[in-house]
Amino acid sequence: MNNTPVVLLAYNRPQALRRTLAALAADDLAARTDLFIRIDGPKTESDTEKVKAVREVALAVQGFRSVDVYWETENRGLASSVIAGVEHVLGISDTVIVLEDDLVTHPGFLSFLNAGLEKYAGVPEVFSVCGYSNRVRMPSGYGFDAYFCPRSSSWGWATWRNRWQSVDWNPTPTSLQKNTFAFNRWGGSDCARMLRDWMEGRNSSWAIRFCYTQFLQGKVSLFPTESLVDPSAGFDGDGTHCKSYNRFRFRMAPAEQRTFKLPGGVEVIPSVRRDALHYHSLPLRAWTRFMNLFYA
């Protein structure tokens, strides 16, 4: 197995980055993995010292085959940073694993993503491999440690160069208007609104554009049956894009798990799909907005 490089996006949270790096360095494959840390520039003067502290954490990291640290002199924002970081790594590798600085990974995280990338490299229906999973109920007797779902996740994920290069980063309002109902039915009732918000400048999400291309191409993503990523640290109230309340629920895989049995064919199980996409329903999102106001 060729170990895929990891690109890790960071900004102004040194403690969060330290947690993420410590978890990733404890992964069984860390010592054979090249790590690229990309740090965004400060948005305001008050961020300058925090960004400097993040750089110091990144420059001190050990435990990987190699570490490359790059920082911007100006603030690009998360979406531009993700796209630039992924494209840099895909310029030297056929595959890439992507993490952000508020995710805590399982010791088998890299094993799962590398295995998925290798197994489905020649299966064009698979658009990405994801390390996070919502809590889902697998059918009785299900014999695998992974499942397929239409919508991808941005919390610890991986893809191939040819899939990434097919993404349209500038979808048109006309395309969305034609596909609004189908897009929501495909991935959850928040999809079209999130893409419309990007088009109208209310968010800068790269992930919803990635998902829209995945929808248009009719592709799926691979997920572990139990999560290999804990995103809880991103909801500590200190992040740029997340609030203090998290509507998502997950169950971490056993700490000792290192091997994963992956499905031979690409099939979406309807009941599992419903469980996974339930978290993107509008009633649940309305409750989340209320809780965000309550906890703000």
Stockholm file with secondary structure:
# STOCKHOLM 1.0

chainA/1-296         MNNTPVVLLAYNRPQALRRTLAALAADDLAARTDLFIRIDGPKTESDTEKVKAVREVALAVQGFRSVDVYWETENRGLASSVIAGVEHVLGISDTVIVLEDDLVTHPGFLSFLNAGLEKYAGVPEVFSVCGYSNRVRMPSGYGFDAYFCPRSSSWGWATWRNRWQSVDWNPTPTSLQKNTFAFNRWGGSDCARMLRDWMEGRNSSWAIRFCYTQFLQGKVSLFPTESLVDPSAGFDGDGTHCKSYNRFRFRMAPAEQRTFKLPGGVEVIPSVRRDALHYHSLPLRAWTRFMNLFYA
#=GR chainA/1-296 SS CCCCCEEEEECSCHHHHHHHHHHHHTSTTGGGCEEEEEECCCSSGGGHHHHHHHHHHHHTCCSSSEEEEEECSSCCCHHHHHHHHHHHHHTTCSEEEEEETTCEECTTHHHHHHHHHHHTTTCTTEEEEESCCCCCCCCTTCCCSEEEESSCCSSSEEEEHHHHTTCCSSCCHHHHHHHHHHHHHHHCTTHHHHHHHHHTTSCCCSHHHHHHHHHHHTCEEEEESSBSEECGGGGSSCSSSCCSCCCCCCCBCCTTCCCCCCCSSCCCCHHHHHHHHGGGCHHHHHHHHHHHHHHC
#=GC SS_cons         CCCCCEEEEECSCHHHHHHHHHHHHTSTTGGGCEEEEEECCCSSGGGHHHHHHHHHHHHTCCSSSEEEEEECSSCCCHHHHHHHHHHHHHTTCSEEEEEETTCEECTTHHHHHHHHHHHTTTCTTEEEEESCCCCCCCCTTCCCSEEEESSCCSSSEEEEHHHHTTCCSSCCHHHHHHHHHHHHHHHCTTHHHHHHHHHTTSCCCSHHHHHHHHHHHTCEEEEESSBSEECGGGGSSCSSSCCSCCCCCCCBCCTTCCCCCCCSSCCCCHHHHHHHHGGGCHHHHHHHHHHHHHHC
//
